[in-house]
Amino acid sequence: MKGSTRFLGLLVMAALAACGKKGPPLPPLVRIPTPPGAFSVQRQGTSVVIQLAVPGDNTDGSKPADLTRVDVFALTSGAPVNPDEIYRRGARVGRVLVNPPPDPDTPDGEPRKPSGPLPPGGIDQGATAHLSEAFEPEQNGDSTDIRYYMAVGFNKHGRHGPYSPPVTVPVSDAPEPPGKPEVDWDEASINIKWPAAPEPAGAAVALSYNVYAAGDVPLRLTTDAVGEKTFVDKRIEWGAKRCYVVRSVEKFAKMSLESEASPETCVTLVDHFAPEAPEGLTIVASEGAMNLIWNPNHESDLAGYLLWRAILPEGDLKKITPDAIKETTYKDTVPAGARVAYAVQAVDKAGNVSPMSMRVEESAR
């Protein structure tokens, strides 16, 4: 019995020793970035505008992304192609260098430092990148071909992640641009109108138009191309400079082709719109004083009100508030028994003054 117990103990010890034995080393974990997001391509005359969101995570869900660059590839073809064909047979038409992520060991309260050297012209993970490709239709196939674009990220080992979904542009000649836009504005909006562009011969659908706020990175203001030759921009900000261009748009099955930009029109928004005349001016007389009250104006840029008074019978109104007052009440001291006339004006922050309110008269007690 003793021998059996000892034998069982030796077996248990051997088993425990076997459990602690090290196996062969595992290969290092290699992470690859997710596909670039919000990938879009727009043909504009003799250039193709490319936009993408730089990935910020890996395919296994970890962050930050193991990412050093994003490349854009293009291929012109008369037949449909998949992203791998674009990568293998196409040409690289753009590259975005990506900054290393912040050092996680940066002490609290200090600016986050990058975890490695910054590449020239690099951008951060999660940022939006803007690129362009010069495009000549006669060098990129015949008018029935389609040009396919795809973006893909690469990690520090040079291994690429999944491809973005491909996007396409037509290869045919772009339409003519419209004429120079005219711009005016009121208190609520900026109104843009432009001369029509010549319609392309044999076009299946009439031209439409996209309006852009011009700048280093033009901002498209039209959500969808508009058929009318007018557009309203609600971005009113007094003193701001606004510049606009318009592009003609020719639509195909699931693609659109924009013209070169029209000539640019720039304006500086100046507020020269006076407030409405105040209403409801009322006088409540007391001994040696007049208590005035009126309805408030509702202009968003209202600065206040100016009060005017005339001691009758001379009748000439004279301003009694050197600066605009914000209240809609005012107490004025006058000689007892005097008959007095009043009017009020509204003034905005740009100094525009409204017409006079209705003139009212009353006698002090």
ROTIRO-579167 format. One record per atom (N, C-alpha, C, CB): z, x, y. Coordinates in steps of 0.001 Angstrom, whole numbers, padded with zeros to 6 digits, always signed. Atoms other than C-alpha are relative to their C-alpha. Glycine has a CB too. Example, Ala and Ser with C-alpha at 12.3 -4.5 7.8 and 13.67 -1.06 7.14 Angstrom:
BEGIN
+000000+000890-001190+007800+012300-004500+000000+000900+001200+001246-000992+000027-000060-000820-001190+007140+013670-001060+000730-000770+001090-001415+000414+000462
END
This chain:
BEGIN
+000000+000830-001202+000000+000000+000000+000000+000862+001249+001207-000937+000007-000056-000906-001133+000898+002834+002337-001346+000663+000222+001081+001053-000210+001318-000667-000114-002388+004568+001560-001040-000903+000606-000481+000471-001362+000972+000955-000553-004349+001408+002355+000180-000159+001492+000130-001358-000683-000277+000169-001432-002640+001004+005707-000495+001198+000790+001503-000202+000242+000452-001215-000685-003359+004608+006623-001524+000050+000081+000530+001250-000721+001481+000008+000026-007009+004243+005613-000567-000960+001066-000516-000414-001416+000454+000970-001014-007395+001114+007822+000182+000555+001409+000768-001331-000141-000238-000595-001315-005871+002971+010771-001059+001020+000345+001370+000647+000052+001049-000993-000245-008383+005787+010394-001331-000659+000337-000164+000904-001216+001239+000731-000303-011266+003283+010347-000004-000520+001435-000183-001170-000979-000101+000531-001374-010040+001672+013605-000195+001119+001014+001373-000689+000226+000144-001128-000922-009765+005070+015315-001440+000489+000060+000921+001144-000414+001407-000429+000029-013263+006005+014188-000881-000966+000784-000502+000109-001451+000790+001003-000729-014622+002730+015535+000182+000148+001498+000391-001416-000434-000262-000175-001426-012909+003271+018880-000703+001237+000538+001502+000097+000257+000691-001220-000430-014303+006792+019076-001494-000237+000152+000248+001136-000995+001442+000298-000067-017796+005473+018372-000326-000812+001239-000460-000758-001257+000260+000834-001191-017460+002903+021223-000088+000840+001263+001097-001058+000164-000003-000816-001207-016857+005663+023770-001135+000992+000069+001279+000724+000106+001091-000978+000034-019936+007665+022821-001061-000344+001052-000638+000050-001412+001018+000213-001029-022481+008100+025678-001385-000080-000615+000046+001116+001042+001376+000120+000443-026042+006938+025147-000914+000878+000834-000455-001447+000066+000957-000790-000794-029225+008510+026555+000006-000475+001451-001433-000107-000595-000027+000401-001416-029435+008506+030427-001075-001035+000307-000186+001223+000908+000940+001044-000406-031055+005450+031999-000895+000513+001125+000756-001275+000447+000869-000419-001107-034067+005906+034316+000528-000555+001319-001459-000471-000237-000482+000497-001292-033271+005564+038054-000672-001328+000347-000262+001040+001113+000511+001304-000404-033673+002071+039507-000993+000176+001154+001163-000947+000411+001032-000094-001033-036903+001840+041536-000201-001384+000598-001344+000564-000581+000177+001281-000682-037026-000951+044115-001332+000004+000737+001171-000276+000982+001257+000141-000738-040235-002239+045637+000136-001155+000981-001202-000233-000969-000167+001032-001032-040611-004344+048813-000741-001285-000349-000488+000522+001346+000691+001278+000121-041553-007994+048910-001300+000027+000810+000910-001158+000473+001256-000013-000764-045004-008924+050296+000249-000191+001498-000945-001095-000515-000084+000286-001430-045510-008835+054077-000112-001512+000251-001110+000761+000770-000003+001432-000273-044853-012271+055550-000855-000354+001201+001410-000485+000220+000737+000543-001151-046671-014480+058068-001284+000781+000266+000883+000017+001252+001220-000799-000141-049892-012574+057414-001130-000883+000500-000388+000668-001345+001088+000796-000572-052690-013889+059625-001071+000920+000573+000532-000955+001095+001154-000759-000485-056145-012693+060650-000889-000947+000791-000793+000664-001182+000881+000834-000814-058349-014048+063440-001140+000849+000539+000781-000668+001161+001183-000670-000548-061889-012944+064229-000212-000479+001430-001268-000279-000875+000228+000285-001417-062442-012719+068012-001155+000880+000474+001300+000251+000857+001162-000761-000434-065961-011641+068936-000220+001205-000887+000159+000438+001445+000244-001230+000749-066329-008013+067875+001301+000689-000417-000844+000954+000832-001244-000564+000517-062724-007511+066792+000694-001031-000885+000934+000446+001159-000815+000851+000858-060355-008898+064175+001456+000298+000321-000314+000236-001524-001410-000140-000359-056751-009478+065260+000849-000299-001230+000380-000945+001184-000810+000087+001215-054204-008934+062477+001475-000045+000396-000286+001206-000957-001435+000112-000276-050550-009974+062507+000744-000162-001316+000302-001196+000955-000805+000125+001217-047831-009620+059875+001468+000266+000323-000501+000975-001098-001432-000258-000096-044053-009641+059444+000372+001071-001011+000824-001296-000238-000381-001104+000875-042669-006394+058017+001113-000467-000939+000457+001237+000830-001043+000450+000932-040636-007078+054825+001360+000619+000315-000397+000340-001434-001356-000495-000215-036868-006709+055018+000834+000037-001257+000687-000836+001014-000750-000036+001254-035872-007013+051354-000911+000418-001147+000638-001373-000293+000718-000425+001196-036901-005958+047850-000217-001179-000946+000766+001122-000715+000323+001078+000941-038294-007996+044982+001196-000425-000839-001124+000432-000912-001197+000381+000761-034875-007923+043264+001041-000696+000878+000621+001235-000653-000905+000688-000906-033275-009585+046317+000905+000906+000793+000821-000940-000754-000868-000928-000728-031530-006443+047596-000570+000307+001383+000183+001302-000799+000367-000378-001366-031572-005348+051248+000725+001284+000352+000344-001132+001021+001317+000108-000635-032710-003368+053164-001114+000382-000962-000064+000884+001244+001143-000310+000859-036188-002945+051744-000197+001511-000104-001279-000672+000540+000451-001380+000184-037216+000393+050260-001464+000009+000443+000178+000506-001520+001315+000209-000616-040218+000530+052590-000258+001090+001030-000091-001406+000660+000374-001012-000986-042003+003289+054488-001238-000384+000799-000235+001318-000686+001206+000391-000732-045293+001651+055438-000543-001303-000573-001079+001116-000066+000773+001160+000441-047453-001468+055239-001459+000294+000313+000486-001335+000698+001432-000229-000187-051214-001079+054738-000752-001323-000075-000541+000991-001057+000883+001169+000015-053918-003653+055423-001364+000446-000528-000127-000646+001434+001288-000299+000613-057091-003638+053312-000966-001163+000231+000165+000281-001514+001022+001023-000200-060377-005504+053814-001201+000291-000881-000422-000074+001478+001194-000108+000839-063449-006194+051700-000926-001156+000331+000367+000004-001518+001004+001033-000245-066645-008071+052546-000728-000300-001304-001005+000442+001107+000592+000387+001284-068092-010060+049651-000673-001357+000127+001072-000033-001115+000659+001302+000074-070499-012878+048921+000623-000909-001035-001457+000177-000304-000688+000788+001022-068266-014055+046048+001500+000172+000184-000439+000426-001438-001458-000108-000155-064518-014752+045931+000547+001247-000678+000687-001239-000572-000662-001176+000562-062274-011723+045304+001504-000215+000055-000405+001299+000764-001459+000118+000013-058592-011401+044433+000621+001200+000709+000534-000109-001452-000628-001095-000756-056020-009146+046174-000148+001364-000650+001453-000289+000187+000122-001300+000651-056245-006403+043543-001398+000588+000213+000301-000125-001503+001357-000488-000284-060024-006192+044051-000100+000496+001434-001042-001108-000250+000010-000459-001397-059484-005941+047814+000646+001380+000097+000743-001011+000921-000715-001285-000021-057022-003079+047193-000842+001114-000621+001341-000121-000747+000740-001038+000728-059242-001205+044711-001368+000284+000601-000165-000404-001443+001388-000169-000452-062693-001794+046212-000153-000011+001520-000859-001088-000588+000116+000135-001446-061936-002432+049865+000373+001271+000744+000861-001129+000476-000355-001118-000872-061181-000160+052817+001318-000309+000705-001127+000279+001037-001217+000187-000797-057858+000384+054529-000396-000081+001465+001028+001160-000239+000406+000221-001388-058289-001020+058046+001178+000056+000962-000699-001337+000130-001165-000080-000872-054726-000719+059362+001214+000498-000755+000295-001355+000621-001244-000499+000611-051369+000918+058721+001133-000174+001000-000134+001505-000432-001212+000155-000808-047885+000093+060020+001064+000914-000598+000488-001505+000041-001105-000849+000446-045242+002831+059753+001318-000712+000290-000044+001395+000700-001243+000767-000087-041754+001406+059177+001184+000941+000191+000199-000868-001264-001185-000807-000252-038537+002837+060609+000990-000106-001160+000668-000430+001309-001057+000109+001017-035757+003697+058144+001092-000947+000478+000602+001391-000322-001044+000950-000413-032911+001157+058118+001169+000729+000654+000497-000816-001211-001168-000638-000611-029682+001814+060095+000906+000624-001049+000786-001012+000827-000945-000677+000885-027159+004194+058545+001212-000905-000217+000434+001378+000591-001133+000904+000227-024522+001989+056846+001344+000648+000278-000021-000503-001416-001264-000699-000231-021865+004678+057476+000289+000225+001482-000010+001329-000720-000273-000119-001430-022102+004434+061277+001355-000631+000314-001126-000670+000837-001320+000574-000311-018498+003943+062576-000122-001278+000824+000859+001020+000754-000018+001254-000755-017658+000494+063956+000103+000295+001493+001175-000902-000457-000037-000153-001448-018228+000146+067674-001001+000976+000552+001336+000415+000414+001019-000936-000459-020916+002828+067821-001389-000567-000257+000162+001364-000695+001380+000466+000243-024671+002203+068140-000458+000408-001397-000973+000572+001069+000481-000292+001352-026299+001990+064713-001081+001072+000055-000544-001282-000682+000976-001082+000056-028149+005201+063948-000911-000194-001202+000702+001375-000065+000892+000111+001166-031228+005308+061696+000457+000919-001114-001450+000329+000387-000422-000782+001159-030630+006625+058198-000947+001159-000306+000107-000898-001211+000949-001089+000204-033563+009039+058472-000844+000196+001243-000895-000275-001216+000866-000244-001164-036170+010461+060869-000911-001204+000288-000857+001264-000232+000874+001111-000386-038187+007880+062820-001455+000458+000001+000394-000552+001394+001420-000371-000039-041962+007958+062214-000597-000326+001367-000787-000732-001116+000625+000304-001304-044235+008015+065291-000553-001423+000019-001133+001011+000311+000500+001368-000136-044881+004469+066456+000542-000969-001027-001473+000002-000082-000537+000879+001036-042711+002978+063706+000655-001246+000571+000996+000748-000844-000687+001216-000401-041298-000541+063866+001043-000345-001071-001013-001176+000206-001111+000325+000891-038198-002058+062267-000391-001033-001050+001181-000510+000804+000153+001053+001007-037982-004145+059127+000299-001360+000637+000941+000256-001220-000155+001333-000557-038322-007832+059962-000760-000239+001281+001417-000267+000236+000754+000159-001251-040344-007160+063127-001422-000460-000295-000022+001323+000799+001392+000430+000115-043830-008527+063764-000916+001119+000468-000254-001289+000818+000956-001060-000325-046678-006002+063733-001330-000616+000414-000196+000957-001206+001302+000449-000488-049977-006432+065607-000995+001139-000146+000086-000476+001481+001049-000995+000196-053152-004567+064605-001343-000648+000327+000014+000560-001462+001339+000544-000181-056874-004947+065154-001012+000909-000680-000334-000163+001500+001106-000735+000609-060114-003910+063485-001257-000270+000820-000203-000411-001502+001301+000175-000649-063359-003292+065360-000978-000563-001022-000526+001349+000593+000821+000740+000958-065967-005566+063810-001402-000186+000562+000637-001372-000333+001402+000222-000351-069766-005536+063957-000652-000788-001131-000751+001358+000250+000538+000831+001083-071393-008401+061980-001103+000666-000803-000518-001276+000562+001131-000576+000731-074551-006446+061102+000441+001136-000930-001051+000514+000983-000495-001065+000860-072416-003668+059554+000929-000527-001092+000721+001041+000832-000972+000553+000939-070264-006045+057507-000596-001112-000860+001207-000525+000754+000611+000984+000887-072729-008016+055395-000848-000999+000757+001062-000726-000782+000829+001018-000649-075024-010962+056054+000858-001201+000372-001168-000433-000923-000755+001106-000586-074028-014236+057691+000646-000911-001031-000897-000810+000874-000603+000856+001025-073189-015920+054369+001201+000668-000664-001037-000365-001057-001136-000703+000602-070640-013260+053386+001309-000411+000673-000194+001526+000102-001349+000241-000525-066880-013551+053926+000757+001320-000081+000748-001145-000802-000819-001214+000015-064498-010752+054839+001432-000383-000363-000048+000735+001385-001331+000292+000540-061228-010762+052902+000989+001083+000445-000044-000095-001556-001052-000918-000425-057969-009182+054129+001255-000221-000835+000310-000182+001500-001239+000049+000770-054729-008355+052303+000932+001085+000520-000272+000179-001529-000993-000984-000431-051475-006543+053251+000974+000264-001134+000754-000485+001264-000919-000383+001074-049074-004645+050994+000917+001109+000506-000780+000462-001272-000964-001017-000387-045908-002555+051454+000177+001073-001059+001323-000637+000294-000203-001140+000892-045144+000867+049917+001413+000555+000189-001063+001104+000264-001337-000588-000097-041746+002371+049070-000093+001515+000167+000838-000350-001246-000017-001444-000279-040664+005996+049561-000608+000825-001124+001417+000462+000248+000648-000698+001105-042098+006938+046152-001517-000234-000012+000609-000449-001328+001425+000297-000036-045559+005646+047163-000411-001151-000890-000764+001201-000383+000328+001130+000865-045319+002659+044841-000094-001270+000847+001062-000165-001130+000182+001193-000828-046649-000589+046318+000658-001220-000643-001495-000267+000231-000565+001266+000445-045072-004006+046081-001079-001035-000229+001005-000514+001008+000995+001063+000169-046762-007376+045549-000883-000137+001237+000692-001334-000296+000946+000202-001090-049808-008172+047648+000319-001292+000752-001441-000033-000536-000029+001267-000731-049819-010755+050421-001153-000878-000492-000097+000238+001546+001174+000837+000289-052059-013781+049820-001173+000429+000885+000326-001510+000222+001139-000416-000818-055603-012910+051003-000348-001048+001051-001213+000272-000884+000509+000893-001050-056963-014387+054230-001414+000437+000342+000922+000020+001278+001432-000259-000176-060584-014599+055327-000459-000280+001418-000809-000838-000971+000704+000297-001247-062842-014507+058368-001496-000035-000297+000332+001059+001114+001457+000002+000193-066566-015316+058640-000625+001265+000577-000632-001247+000653+000715-001195-000430-069090-012520+059146-001076-000326+001041-000631+000691-001202+001103+000389-000886-071616-014489+061246+000320+000320+001462-000304-001498-000154-000160-000295-001424-072177-013947+064982+000955-000994+000654-001363-000027+000713-000976+000840-000706-069434-015264+067278-000694-000836+001072+001110+000870+000636+000584+000804-001082-070131-018055+069810+000177+000682+001353+000636-001397+000033-000123-000511-001362-070513-017382+073523+001344-000448+000602-001191-000492+000880-001255+000411-000633-067319-017428+075638-000247-001042+001092+000725+001219+000590+000135+000935-001121-066665-020186+078190+000081+000737+001330+001086-001088-000068-000097-000595-001324-066669-019606+081943+001438+000255+000414-000670-000887+001012-001324-000360-000511-063736-018363+084030+000824-001251+000265-000123+000839+001285-000811+001200-000224-060850-020869+084024+000473-000121+001450+001202+000008-000931-000618+000307-001288-059573-022546+087180+001428-000480-000264-000829-001081+000792-001415+000280+000235-055809-022895+087541+000622-000568+001273+000753+001282-000454-000872+000498-001068-053623-025094+089747+001269-000544-000646-000718-001106+000865-001279+000429+000556-050132-026507+089355+000663-001026+000911+000927+001205-000211-000879+000891-000750-047630-029143+090408+001430+000375-000359-000296-001518-000314-001405-000338+000230-043855-029311+090115+000360+000083-001485+000885-001021+000675-000377+000097+001412-043934-029931+086349-000889+000794-000939-000013-001423-000419+000919-000598+000966-046960-028174+084857-001091+000794+000707-000626-001083-000884+001136-000796-000458-049852-025720+085212-001244-000580-000669+000183+001541-000338+001209+000660+000501-053315-027252+084834-001149+001006-000030-000370-001234+000881+001071-000976+000209-056139-025123+083404-001257-000749-000419+000401+001067-001074+001283+000580+000404-059797-026141+083201-001063+001095+000077-000386-001228+000907+001000-001059+000094-062950-024167+082422-001380-000595-000278+000382+001010-001102+001355+000442+000323-066766-024483+082191-000273+000162-001499-001038+000793+000825+000316-000047+001433-068125-025172+078691-000842+001225-000335-000737-001277-000431+000860-001067+000522-069693-022420+076592-001274-000611-000580+000747+000839-001081+001214+000516+000646-073293-022813+075308+000255-000267-001484-001174+000997+000170-000166+000336+001416-073333-024533+071918-000926+000874-000858-000295-001510-000243+000862-000804+000887-074625-022294+069056-001105-000852-000616+000837+000656-001115+001116+000722+000620-078025-023272+067660+000345-000335-001444-001305+000835+000065-000227+000419+001376-077654-025279+064468+001446-000147-000397-000632+000948-000902-001423+000138+000337-073857-025575+064717+000266-001388-000575+000890+000247+001249-000308+001284+000649-072520-028286+062411+001056-000775+000762+000467+000226-001432-001100+000620-000735-069474-028984+064605-000005+000535+001420+001369+000271-000691-000043-000429-001398-069164-028905+068398+001107+001032+000206+000215-001211+000934-001000-001020-000305-067269-025980+069897+001302-000635+000477-000532+000968+001059-001297+000325-000592-063563-026294+070630+000511+001276+000665+001028-000550-001085-000464-001118-000822-061346-023933+072646+001469+000308-000265-000211-000307+001484-001381-000457+000015-058171-021862+072427+000324+000645+001343+000244+000995-001168-000464-000552-001272-056197-020973+075560+001080+001034-000293+000540-001125+000948-000955-001089+000202-054264-017700+075723+000663+000380+001323-000701+001227-000619-000677-000692-001098-051630-016328+078066-000304+001477-000167+001562-000276+000010+000455-001385+000130-053106-012896+078730+001175+000963+000160-001096+000313+001043-001037-001035-000060-050982-009760+078289-000296+001079-001011+001396-000596-000249+000196-001069+000988-050531-006672+076129-000196-000580-001395+001197+000968+000005+000199+000762+001231-050113-009029+073161-000252-001443+000422+001245+000118-000982+000284+001359-000476-051919-012273+074147+000722-001055-000832-001504-000263-000027-000721+001097+000645-049990-015441+073364-000896-001233-000017+001347-000300+000733+000828+001202+000076-052027-018375+072073+000852-001208+000341-000639-000156-001408-000756+001152-000473-050872-021532+073871-000411-001287-000709-000181-000159+001495+000471+001188+000704-052974-024070+071965+000402+000091-001468-001537-000156+000140-000370+000020+001418-051441-024986+068594-001244-000142-000859+000991-001149-000295+001315+000172+000617-054873-026222+067496-001043+000057+001099-000092-001345-000798+001070-000058-000990-058169-025626+069255-000283-001391+000545-001275+000607-000610+000184+001294-000671-058859-028396+071788-001469-000242+000279+000806-000059+001312+001387+000358-000293-062118-030266+072237-000241-000174+001485-000377-001270-000727+000142+000145-001448-061480-031016+075916-000038+001374+000661+001154-000848+000582+000067-001262-000741-062098-028348+078525+001122+000066+001026-001371+000156+000695-001196-000045-000841-058620-028729+080008+001213+000253-000889+000170-001324+000813-001244-000243+000720-055120-027660+078999+001145+000012+001002-000058+001339-000799-001182+000044-000860-051613-028176+080440+001058+000939-000562+000556-001450+000117-001061-000952+000360-049058-025342+080331+001275-000429+000711-000391+001481+000382-001260+000488-000570-045463-026505+080846+000950+001126+000404+000690-000904-000992-000896-001120-000285-044044-023003+081466+000106+000268+001508-000488+001260-000723-000177-000140-001444-043217-023572+085148+001212+000885+000285+000167-001390+000674-001085-000868-000465-041139-020774+086694-000440+000559+001346+000325+001160-001039+000447-000373-001340-041380-020308+090445+000121+001510+000214+000813-000754+001065+000061-001432-000230-042387-016790+091445-000600+000778-001146+001350+000514+000276+000550-000699+001161-043723-015960+087974-001519+000119+000121+000379-000733-001306+001448-000183+000058-047232-014578+087470-000489-000495-001344-000398+001490+000223+000592+000530+001230-049356-016428+084897-001487+000386-000026+000184-001566-000091+001401-000388+000189-052672-015088+083549-000545-000704-001243-000143+001556-000134+000590+000790+001080-055049-017046+081304-001414+000478-000306-000012-001491+000368+001383-000103+000450-058187-016524+079232-000232-001121-001007-000307+001415-000628+000373+001057+000939-060061-019051+077083-001058+000565-000946-000532-001280+000753+000987-000420+000997-062028-018463+073867-000631-001231-000643+000654+000908-001082+000693+001043+000750-064666-020709+072295+000325+000153-001476-001534+000064+000235-000329-000012+001428-063962-021659+068673-001071-000754-000770+001398-000624-000257+000940+000641+000920-066592-022379+065993+000709-000154-001350-001339+000839-000141-000748+000265+001227-065091-024010+062899-000929-000055-001199+000782-001308+000118+000687+000052+001278-066220-023525+059315+000886-000760-000981-000334+001434-000528-000745+000787+000992-064828-024940+056041+001504+000164+000169-000407+000407-001415-001435-000250-000169-061379-023317+056148+000238+001195+000916+000670+000238-001363-000093-001158-000889-062047-020646+058761-000420-000408+001401-000876+001173-000513+000464+000192-001375-062573-020400+062482-000429+001346+000550+001110-000642+000895+000567-001205-000591-064486-017888+064566+000078-000151+001514-001479+000239-000478-000179+000071-001446-063505-017200+068181-000981+000926+000717+001442+000359+000377+000844-000828-000859-065650-015813+070978+000824+001120+000621-000663-000854+001100-000717-000907-000887-064803-012925+073230+000730-000846+001055-000982+001035+000673-000780+000733-001001-062371-013884+075993-000847-000289+001234+001260+000793+000395+000584+000292-001303-063535-015599+079158+000543+000985+001023+000297-001460+000429-000654-000770-001072-062916-013783+082454+001421-000519+000225-000822-000084+001321-001424+000326-000165-059189-013746+083237+000272-000602+001375+000865+001253-000203-000472+000571-001265-057565-015900+085912+001510+000153+000065-000414-001503+000139-001439-000188-000196-054110-014985+087291+000444-000737+001258+000354+001510+000098-000593+000662-001159-051888-016983+089649+001479+000343+000044-000214-001544-000055-001442-000091-000180-048394-016565+091070+000497-001370+000416+000383+001090+001055-000448+001375-000214-046499-019853+090948+000921-000075+001218+000723-000536-001256-000754+000165-001246-045306-020751+094436+000386-001464+000139-000830+000479+001238-000490+001373-000192-043162-023828+095078-000236-000413+001446+001516-000116-000366+000233+000546-001336-044624-025644+098077+000096-001526-000022-001380+000444+000534-000135+001451+000180-043557-029128+096940+001337-000465+000576-000110-000387-001508-001218+000474-000663-041089-030869+099218+000696-001073-000839-000332-000553+001400-000701+001084+000689-038354-033123+097774-000349-001360+000612+001519+000230+000053+000131+001357-000546-038464-036890+098224+001023-000202+001116+000191-001072-001118-000961+000334-001059-036811-038330+101345+001206-000711-000610-000664-000892+001094-001181+000692+000524-033199-039351+100588-000025-001495+000358+001285+000654+000549-000042+001455-000201-032557-043084+100306+001442-000486+000048-000771-000730-001121-001302+000674+000028-029655-045463+100867+000993+000497+001023+000596+000139-001335-000934-000492-001000-028189-043858+104001+000768-001175+000614-000746+000803+001096-000880+001070-000494-025202-045982+105078+001065+000629+000895+000663-000794-001190-001040-000471-000926-022711-045638+107963+001193-000939-000086-000538+000080+001469-001249+000772-000095-019089-046756+107850+000730+000525+001232+000898+000133-001324-000571-000436-001278-017702-046630+111403+001520-000076-000037-000545-000856+001157-001446+000025-000210-014091-045767+112247+000253+000475+001432+000765+000905-001058-000310-000359-001390-012279-044871+115467-000341+001466+000250+001496-000268+000319+000396-001352-000361-014023-041803+116896-000692+000772-001112+001188+000752+000439+000642-000712+001116-015799-041003+113628-000985-000906-000717+001054+000523-000994+000979+000700+000828-018745-041980+111440+000021+000621-001403-001439+000078+000634+000001-000449+001390-018563-041747+107641-001352-000354-000622+001181-000648-000808+001356+000192+000522-022010-041269+106104-000007+000174-001520-000989+000995+000663+000201-000115+001445-023043-041768+102484-001443-000357-000324+000990-000920-000785+001383+000291+000394-026464-041748+100755-000166+000285-001492-001013+000845+000840+000268-000190+001432-027998-041748+097283-000428+001447-000267-001098-000989-000490+000412-001378+000304-028406-038329+095590-001468+000084-000408+000874+000576-001111+001338-000307+000507-031844-036831+095043+000116+000586-001412-000743+000994+000953-000050-000437+001395-032803-035846+091485-000934+001174-000292-000348-001153-000907+000834-001178+000254-035070-032801+091958+000832+001101-000667-000630+000522+001322-000737-001028+000742-034092-030007+089566+000299+001233+000849-000784+000411-001230-000207-001180-000836-034379-027342+092307+000601-000357+001355-001312+000734+000199-000588+000451-001264-032470-029270+094997+001066+000981+000474+000605-001409-000154-001017-000885-000583-030442-027031+097338+001053-000772+000772-000652+001020+000915-000983+000777-000757-028767-029722+099472-000672-000893+001026+000991+000925+000690+000454+000993-000981-029128-031938+102543+000273+000503+001412+000700-001367-000232-000156-000264-001429-029566-031594+106304+000249-001319+000716-001255+000721+000582-000351+001218-000749-027963-034163+108672-000492+000113+001433+001531-000245-000025+000507+000092-001363-029496-035262+111968+000703-001155+000721-001547-000199+000004-000730+001019-000774-027799-037250+114785-000590-000109+001403+001518+000343+000077+000367+000250-001402-028734-038844+118098+001079-000877+000630-001416-000685+000109-000923+000836-000764-026229-040138+120670-000853-000868+000918+001048+000869+000820+000857+000913-000759-027899-043206+122077+000599-000199+001409-000149-001380-000747+001391+000461+000142-029524-044169+124339-001056+001099+000031-000301-000970+001076+001053-001018-000128-031237-040753+124604-000917+000038-001219+000624+001375+000210+000827+000262+001170-032436-041184+121030-000604+001175-000715-001055-000852+000380+000601-001148+000676-033515-037615+120151+000935+000508-001095-000314+001129+001010-000802-000501+001119-032285-036530+116704+000144+001523+000094-000643-000400-001356-000280-001430+000019-030634-033104+116565+000776+000336-001275+000798+000431+001269-000644-000376+001266-029550-031241+113439+001455+000361+000241-000739+001182-000665-001434-000263-000155-025761-031176+113022+000574+000806-001171+000757-001317+000135-000427-000881+001106-025585-029175+109745-000913+001217+000013-000054-000743-001406+000874-001185-000053-026908-025606+110291-000545+000392-001366+000753+001175+000591+000417-000308+001362-027047-025066+106535+000075-001260-000846+000875+001120-000609+000010+001164+000884-027755-027497+103716+001381-000198-000632-001078+000161-001099-001242+000330+000686-024694-029297+102322-000345-000618-001351+000880-000970+000853+000286+000490+001348-024470-030190+098626+000503-001422-000214+000622+000922-001029-000564+001330+000184-022392-033375+098997-000940-001075+000543+001365-000097+000682+000770+001145-000514-023901-036805+099585+000874-000877+000883-000583-000835-001162-000858+000677-000989-021167-037749+102063+000232+000963+001153+001370-000461-000635-000239-000839-001167-020404-036510+105564+000805-000801+001019-001342+000503+000616-000788+000638-001052-017784-037307+108236-000310+000678+001316+001522+000065-000312+000421-000525-001300-018974-036876+111828+000904-000561+001095-001488-000352+000286-000851+000419-001124-016692-036980+114887-000885-000295+001213+001064+001101+000345+000800+000435-001162-018185-038887+117864+000923-000634+001030-001121-001010-000428-000837+000668-001017-016874-040312+121153+000258-001455-000381-000675+000068+001394-000342+001384+000306-015069-043616+120740-000933-000941+000739+001462-000297+000365+000876+001003-000597-017371-046542+121363-001453+000404+000098+000485-000333+001343+001386-000453-000115-020556-044433+121270-000856-000644-001090-000079+001542-000092+000959+000474+001003-023618-045794+119558-000811+001214-000461-000943-001142+000584+000551-001228+000559-025058-043179+117213-001046-000350-001056+001122+000884-000606+001027+000136+001035-028208-042852+115065+000034+001244-000897-001423-000192+000638-000009-001096+000963-028467-040713+111887-001237-000066-000903+001288-000039-000848+000991-000103+001080-031072-039498+109401+000380+001220-000836-001487+000121+000566-000318-001106+000900-030878-037116+106434-001286+000488-000668+001050-000434-001069+001114-000606+000725-033346-034717+104804+000531+000757-001210-000812+000943+000922-000314-000831+001162-033322-033044+101382-000763+001314+000126-000360-000733-001338+000649-001306-000024-034154-029332+101026+000153+000641-001377+000605+000914+001118-000085-000632+001324-034975-027405+097829+000264+001494+000142-001299-000239-000805-000375-001410-000006-034216-023803+096836-001082+000895+000578+000327+000447-001393+001074-000774-000613-037610-022635+098076-000085-000220+001498-001318-000348-000637+000005+000277-001431-036847-024015+101554-000900-001147+000408-000407+001211+000734+000821+001167-000336-039186-027029+101342+000903-001155+000412-000900-000412-001198-000833+001055-000578-037829-029905+103420-000717-001342-000132+000328+000304+001493+000563+001337+000201-038366-033591+102697-000271-000682+001337+000949-000861-000850+000068+000849-001196-039446-036217+105213+001380-000551+000335-001004-001160-000207-001259+000623-000414-036682-037895+107184+000252-001276-000789-000015-000304+001506-000375+001300+000554-034779-040710+105546-000174-001081+001056+001455+000021-000517+000001+001091-000976-034760-044102+107153+001126+000242+001016+000174-001391-000709-000988-000189-001070-032955-043861+110513+000913-001220+000059-000699+000232+001380-000969+001097-000107-029765-045934+110783+000876+000222+001226+000874-000106-001287-000823-000060-001210-027557-046757+113805+001275-000767-000196-000756-000544+001205-001281+000704+000044-023939-047792+114303+000782+000426+001217+000793+000299-001322-000876-000313-001126-021288-047920+117067+001384+000347-000510+000070-001178+000990-001356-000373+000382-017975-046103+116723+000988-000984+000589+000327+001430+000458-001021+000917-000502-014824-048167+117159+000650+000581+001242+001061-000285-001079
END
